[in-house]
Amino acid sequence: MESRYADGISRIEINSLWGRKHIVWELRPDVNILSGVNGTGKSTILNKTVARLDYLAGESKEENAEVTVDFYPDGSDKLRYDVIRSIDRPLMHSNLLEKMSDKSVVSELDWQLYKLQRRYLDYQVNIGNRTIQLLTSGDPGKIQEAQEISAPRVRFMDYMDELFVDTGKKIVRTSNEILFDQFGVTLQPYNLSSGEKQLLVIMLTTLVQDMEPCVLLMDEPEISLHIEWQQQLLQRVRSLNPNVQIIMTTHSPALIMDGWMDAVYDVEDITVK
């Protein structure tokens, strides 16, 4: 049977969470937010789901058979997904650090940004090739379509400039990699604060999904983000990729202020008694 990419996840079931909870989470196609007090299992549910997805994608040998993940539409057996971790701990893998060509990469957020830089370069090549193909097709109607291909990239840059305006940082729009200008000084992403790196990771991850149906799993993405960024986060992510399905945990009410109250589930809501 030919493999088929899914548009998202319709249902997550965990038969035995800590040997005493049966979790059944029916998911929306747009935004799904898991709340609950500390220790109720929010991060564990997300981590077990990611572990199962890694196994299904062939990236892990641990099966995690107690977790069932259903894709939609029916018949899909592959999934595009991204996972964002928000804790900015020092990188502990000494062998990895020795192999790094960029010695500025010293933390986990730096490592995520390092990998995203390469995805960003690939993304630019892809949209460039598609644009050239449309412009050289000889069809006048393709010109508007060609302009629309680069619109998310411009929107991403506009968003970062707006979000960083208080610090005077602006994206260098003539660069093929992500760089910032701050009052005439060029900064790499690794020079940003933890909160700025975290925001950049989320926005850049969404951009390089290239408008494809994709699942974005985030564990407490509000950590290190000030209140105004939290309030705008989901709307801006969905603007960069309207086809992304967000599955996340949070403690922050600010994230749901912009119309996402009905997307919130408490752990008890998805626990089968």
URLINTA-V408370 format. One record per pair of residues at least 4 apart in sequence whose ideal C-beta (glycine too) atoms are under 8 Angstrom apart, sorted by the first residue. I is the first residue (numbers start at 1). J is the second residue. D is the distance in Angstrom with one decimal. If there is no record, write none. Layout:
I|J|D + I|J|D
This chain:
1|77|7.9 + 3|77|5.7 + 3|78|5.1 + 4|75|5.9 + 4|76|4.9 + 4|77|6.3 + 4|78|6.7 + 5|76|6.4 + 5|78|5.0 + 5|79|6.9 + 5|80|6.4 + 5|213|7.2 + 6|71|3.4 + 6|72|6.2 + 6|73|7.2 + 6|76|3.4 + 6|77|7.7 + 6|78|6.6 + 6|79|4.8 + 6|213|7.4 + 7|29|7.2 + 7|71|7.9 + 7|72|5.9 + 7|73|6.6 + 7|76|7.5 + 7|213|4.2 + 7|243|7.5 + 7|245|7.7 + 8|27|7.3 + 8|29|5.5 + 8|71|7.2 + 8|72|6.0 + 8|79|7.9 + 8|213|6.4 + 8|215|5.7 + 8|245|3.8 + 9|27|5.4 + 9|69|5.9 + 9|70|6.9 + 9|71|6.1 + 9|72|7.5 + 9|79|7.3 + 9|215|5.8 + 9|245|6.6 + 9|247|7.0 + 10|26|7.3 + 10|27|6.0 + 10|70|4.9 + 10|71|6.7 + 10|72|4.2 + 11|24|7.3 + 11|25|6.8 + 11|26|5.5 + 11|27|6.4 + 11|68|7.6 + 11|69|7.6 + 11|70|4.2 + 12|23|7.1 + 12|24|7.8 + 12|25|4.4 + 12|27|6.8 + 12|45|7.4 + 12|49|5.5 + 12|67|7.3 + 12|68|7.4 + 12|69|5.8 + 12|70|7.8 + 13|22|7.9 + 13|23|6.6 + 13|24|5.1 + 13|25|7.5 + 13|67|7.2 + 13|68|4.3 + 13|70|7.9 + 14|21|7.5 + 14|22|7.2 + 14|23|4.0 + 14|45|6.5 + 14|48|6.0 + 14|66|6.1 + 14|67|5.3 + 14|68|7.9 + 15|22|6.3 + 15|66|4.5 + 15|67|7.8 + 15|68|7.6 + 16|20|7.5 + 16|21|7.4 + 16|22|7.0 + 16|66|5.4 + 17|21|3.9 + 17|22|7.4 + 17|23|5.4 + 17|41|5.7 + 17|44|6.6 + 17|45|7.0 + 17|48|7.6 + 18|41|7.1 + 18|44|7.6 + 21|41|6.7 + 21|271|5.4 + 22|271|6.9 + 22|272|4.3 + 23|41|7.7 + 23|45|6.0 + 23|267|8.0 + 23|270|5.5 + 23|271|6.1 + 23|272|7.4 + 24|270|6.0 + 24|272|5.5 + 25|32|7.6 + 25|34|7.8 + 25|45|7.4 + 25|265|6.8 + 25|270|4.4 + 26|270|8.0 + 27|32|5.0 + 27|245|7.3 + 27|247|6.8 + 28|32|5.6 + 28|245|7.8 + 28|263|6.2 + 29|72|7.6 + 29|245|5.7 + 30|238|7.1 + 30|245|6.5 + 30|246|7.1 + 30|263|7.3 + 31|234|6.1 + 31|238|7.5 + 31|245|7.8 + 31|246|4.7 + 31|260|5.6 + 31|263|4.3 + 32|245|7.4 + 32|246|6.5 + 32|247|4.8 + 32|248|7.2 + 32|263|6.1 + 32|265|6.9 + 33|246|7.9 + 33|248|5.7 + 33|249|7.6 + 33|250|5.8 + 33|255|7.0 + 33|256|6.3 + 33|260|6.5 + 33|263|5.3 + 33|264|4.7 + 33|265|6.9 + 34|42|5.0 + 34|45|6.6 + 34|46|7.1 + 34|247|7.8 + 34|248|7.0 + 34|249|4.7 + 34|250|7.6 + 34|264|8.0 + 34|265|5.6 + 34|266|7.9 + 34|267|6.6 + 34|270|7.8 + 35|42|7.2 + 35|249|7.5 + 35|250|6.3 + 35|251|7.4 + 35|264|5.5 + 35|265|7.1 + 35|266|5.5 + 35|267|7.6 + 36|40|3.9 + 36|41|7.3 + 36|42|5.3 + 36|266|5.3 + 36|267|3.9 + 36|268|7.1 + 40|267|4.3 + 40|268|7.6 + 41|45|5.5 + 41|267|5.5 + 42|46|6.7 + 42|219|8.0 + 42|249|4.1 + 42|267|6.1 + 43|47|5.9 + 43|219|5.4 + 43|220|7.5 + 43|249|5.9 + 44|48|6.1 + 45|49|6.5 + 45|249|7.8 + 45|267|7.3 + 46|50|6.4 + 46|217|6.1 + 46|219|5.3 + 46|247|7.1 + 46|248|7.6 + 46|249|5.6 + 47|51|6.3 + 47|219|7.5 + 48|52|6.5 + 48|64|6.2 + 48|66|7.8 + 48|67|5.1 + 49|53|6.4 + 49|67|6.4 + 49|69|6.5 + 49|217|6.9 + 49|247|7.4 + 50|54|6.3 + 50|83|5.4 + 50|217|5.8 + 51|55|6.7 + 51|60|6.5 + 51|62|6.5 + 51|64|4.8 + 51|67|7.3 + 52|56|6.4 + 52|64|4.6 + 52|67|4.1 + 52|68|7.9 + 52|69|5.4 + 53|57|6.1 + 53|69|6.5 + 53|79|6.5 + 53|81|5.7 + 54|59|4.4 + 54|60|4.0 + 55|59|7.5 + 55|60|4.7 + 55|61|7.5 + 55|62|6.2 + 55|63|5.5 + 55|64|5.9 + 56|69|7.1 + 56|79|7.4 + 57|78|7.6 + 57|79|7.4 + 57|81|8.0 + 71|76|4.2 + 71|77|7.3 + 71|79|5.9 + 72|76|6.9 + 79|215|6.3 + 80|209|7.2 + 80|212|5.9 + 80|213|6.8 + 80|214|4.3 + 80|215|7.1 + 81|214|6.5 + 81|215|4.2 + 81|216|7.4 + 81|217|6.5 + 82|205|5.1 + 82|209|7.0 + 82|214|6.6 + 82|215|7.5 + 82|216|5.3 + 82|217|7.2 + 83|217|4.9 + 83|218|7.8 + 84|112|7.4 + 84|201|6.0 + 84|202|5.9 + 84|205|6.2 + 84|216|7.0 + 84|217|7.2 + 84|218|4.7 + 84|219|7.6 + 84|221|6.4 + 85|108|6.5 + 85|112|7.5 + 85|219|6.3 + 86|198|5.6 + 86|218|7.3 + 86|219|6.6 + 86|220|5.8 + 86|221|5.5 + 86|222|7.9 + 86|223|4.4 + 86|224|6.9 + 87|108|6.8 + 87|223|7.0 + 88|107|5.0 + 88|108|6.0 + 88|109|4.4 + 88|194|4.5 + 88|197|6.9 + 88|198|7.2 + 88|224|7.3 + 89|107|6.5 + 89|108|5.2 + 90|106|6.3 + 90|107|5.6 + 90|108|7.8 + 91|96|6.6 + 91|97|5.9 + 91|105|7.1 + 91|106|6.1 + 91|107|6.2 + 91|108|6.3 + 91|110|7.3 + 91|111|5.9 + 93|97|6.6 + 94|98|6.4 + 95|99|6.6 + 96|100|6.6 + 96|111|7.9 + 97|105|7.7 + 97|106|7.7 + 100|105|5.3 + 100|114|7.5 + 102|114|6.5 + 102|190|7.7 + 104|110|6.8 + 104|188|6.0 + 104|190|4.1 + 104|191|7.7 + 105|110|4.2 + 105|111|5.8 + 105|113|7.8 + 105|114|5.0 + 105|190|6.4 + 106|110|5.7 + 106|190|7.6 + 107|111|7.2 + 108|112|6.6 + 109|113|6.4 + 109|194|6.6 + 109|197|4.3 + 109|198|6.2 + 109|201|6.2 + 110|114|6.2 + 110|189|7.8 + 110|190|5.0 + 110|197|7.3 + 111|115|6.7 + 112|116|6.2 + 112|201|5.0 + 113|117|6.5 + 113|178|7.7 + 113|189|4.6 + 113|190|6.7 + 113|197|6.3 + 113|200|6.7 + 113|201|6.2 + 113|204|7.7 + 114|118|7.6 + 115|119|6.6 + 116|120|6.0 + 116|178|7.8 + 116|201|6.6 + 116|204|4.9 + 116|205|6.4 + 116|208|6.7 + 117|121|6.8 + 117|177|5.5 + 117|178|6.1 + 117|189|7.5 + 118|122|6.7 + 119|123|6.1 + 119|208|4.4 + 120|124|6.6 + 120|177|7.0 + 120|178|6.3 + 120|204|6.4 + 120|207|7.5 + 120|208|5.7 + 121|125|6.6 + 121|176|6.4 + 121|177|6.8 + 122|126|6.3 + 122|208|7.6 + 123|127|6.5 + 123|153|7.9 + 123|207|7.0 + 123|208|4.5 + 123|210|5.9 + 124|128|6.0 + 124|153|7.5 + 124|176|6.5 + 125|129|6.3 + 126|130|6.5 + 126|210|6.6 + 127|131|6.1 + 127|149|5.1 + 127|150|5.9 + 127|153|6.9 + 127|210|7.3 + 128|132|6.5 + 129|133|6.4 + 130|134|6.5 + 130|146|7.8 + 130|149|5.5 + 131|135|6.2 + 131|146|4.8 + 131|149|5.3 + 131|150|6.6 + 132|136|6.0 + 133|137|6.6 + 134|139|7.8 + 134|142|4.2 + 134|143|7.5 + 134|145|5.6 + 134|146|4.0 + 134|149|7.4 + 135|142|7.0 + 135|143|6.9 + 135|146|5.2 + 137|142|5.0 + 141|145|7.3 + 142|146|6.0 + 143|147|6.7 + 144|148|6.5 + 145|149|7.0 + 147|151|7.1 + 150|154|6.2 + 151|155|6.1 + 152|156|6.2 + 152|207|6.0 + 152|210|7.9 + 152|211|6.5 + 152|240|5.6 + 152|241|7.5 + 153|157|6.7 + 153|207|6.7 + 154|158|6.3 + 155|159|6.3 + 155|239|6.6 + 155|240|6.4 + 156|160|6.5 + 156|203|6.1 + 156|204|7.3 + 156|207|4.6 + 156|240|6.0 + 157|161|6.4 + 157|171|4.7 + 157|173|5.9 + 158|162|6.3 + 159|163|6.1 + 159|203|6.3 + 159|236|5.5 + 159|239|7.9 + 159|240|7.6 + 160|164|6.0 + 160|170|8.0 + 160|171|5.2 + 160|200|6.9 + 160|203|6.6 + 161|165|6.5 + 161|169|7.9 + 161|170|5.0 + 161|171|6.2 + 163|199|6.4 + 163|229|6.3 + 163|232|7.5 + 164|168|7.8 + 164|169|4.0 + 164|170|7.2 + 164|180|7.5 + 164|196|6.7 + 167|182|6.9 + 167|196|7.9 + 168|182|5.3 + 168|183|5.4 + 169|180|4.7 + 169|181|7.2 + 169|182|4.8 + 169|187|7.0 + 169|192|7.8 + 169|196|7.7 + 170|180|6.5 + 170|181|5.2 + 170|182|7.7 + 171|178|7.0 + 171|179|7.3 + 171|180|6.0 + 171|181|7.8 + 172|179|4.2 + 172|180|6.6 + 172|181|5.4 + 172|186|6.8 + 175|179|4.7 + 178|189|5.4 + 178|200|7.3 + 178|204|6.9 + 179|186|5.7 + 179|187|6.9 + 179|188|6.5 + 179|189|7.9 + 180|186|7.3 + 180|187|4.4 + 180|188|7.9 + 180|189|7.5 + 180|191|7.8 + 180|192|7.3 + 181|185|7.1 + 181|186|6.0 + 181|187|7.4 + 182|187|5.7 + 187|191|4.2 + 187|192|6.9 + 189|197|6.4 + 189|200|5.9 + 190|197|7.7 + 192|196|3.7 + 192|197|4.8 + 192|200|6.7 + 193|197|6.9 + 193|224|7.9 + 194|198|6.2 + 194|224|4.9 + 195|199|6.4 + 195|224|3.9 + 195|225|5.6 + 195|226|6.8 + 195|229|7.5 + 196|200|6.2 + 197|201|6.3 + 198|202|6.7 + 198|221|7.3 + 198|223|7.1 + 198|224|5.2 + 198|225|6.4 + 199|203|6.3 + 199|225|6.1 + 199|229|5.9 + 199|233|7.9 + 200|204|5.6 + 201|205|6.0 + 202|206|6.7 + 202|218|7.2 + 202|221|6.0 + 202|233|7.0 + 202|237|6.5 + 203|207|6.5 + 203|236|6.8 + 203|237|7.1 + 203|240|6.7 + 204|208|6.4 + 205|209|7.1 + 205|216|6.9 + 206|216|6.7 + 206|237|5.0 + 206|240|4.4 + 206|241|5.0 + 206|244|6.1 + 207|240|5.3 + 207|241|7.5 + 209|214|4.5 + 209|216|7.8 + 209|241|5.0 + 209|243|7.9 + 209|244|6.3 + 210|241|8.0 + 211|241|5.6 + 211|242|7.5 + 211|243|6.0 + 212|241|7.7 + 212|243|6.4 + 213|243|4.6 + 213|244|7.7 + 213|245|7.6 + 214|241|6.8 + 214|243|6.8 + 214|244|5.2 + 214|245|7.3 + 215|244|7.4 + 215|245|4.8 + 215|246|8.0 + 215|247|6.4 + 216|237|7.3 + 216|244|5.2 + 216|245|7.1 + 216|246|5.2 + 216|247|7.2 + 216|248|7.8 + 217|247|5.0 + 217|248|7.0 + 218|246|7.1 + 218|247|7.6 + 218|248|4.1 + 218|249|7.6 + 219|248|7.1 + 219|249|5.3 + 220|248|7.8 + 220|249|5.6 + 220|250|5.9 + 220|251|6.5 + 221|225|7.2 + 221|233|6.8 + 221|248|6.2 + 221|250|7.2 + 221|255|7.8 + 222|230|4.9 + 222|233|7.7 + 222|250|5.8 + 222|251|7.2 + 222|252|4.1 + 222|254|7.0 + 222|255|5.8 + 225|229|4.3 + 225|230|5.2 + 225|233|7.0 + 226|230|7.2 + 227|231|6.5 + 227|254|5.2 + 228|232|6.7 + 229|233|6.2 + 230|252|5.6 + 230|254|3.9 + 230|255|5.2 + 231|254|5.2 + 231|255|7.5 + 231|257|5.4 + 231|258|6.0 + 232|236|5.4 + 232|258|7.3 + 233|237|6.2 + 233|255|6.2 + 234|238|6.2 + 234|246|6.8 + 234|255|6.4 + 234|258|6.5 + 234|260|5.9 + 235|239|6.3 + 235|258|5.4 + 236|240|6.7 + 237|241|7.2 + 237|244|6.7 + 237|246|6.8 + 238|242|5.9 + 238|244|6.7 + 238|246|7.6 + 250|255|5.2 + 250|256|7.8 + 253|257|6.8 + 255|260|7.1 + 256|260|4.3 + 256|261|5.3 + 256|263|7.1 + 256|264|5.8 + 260|264|7.1 + 265|269|4.8 + 265|270|5.6 + 266|270|7.8 + 267|271|6.2
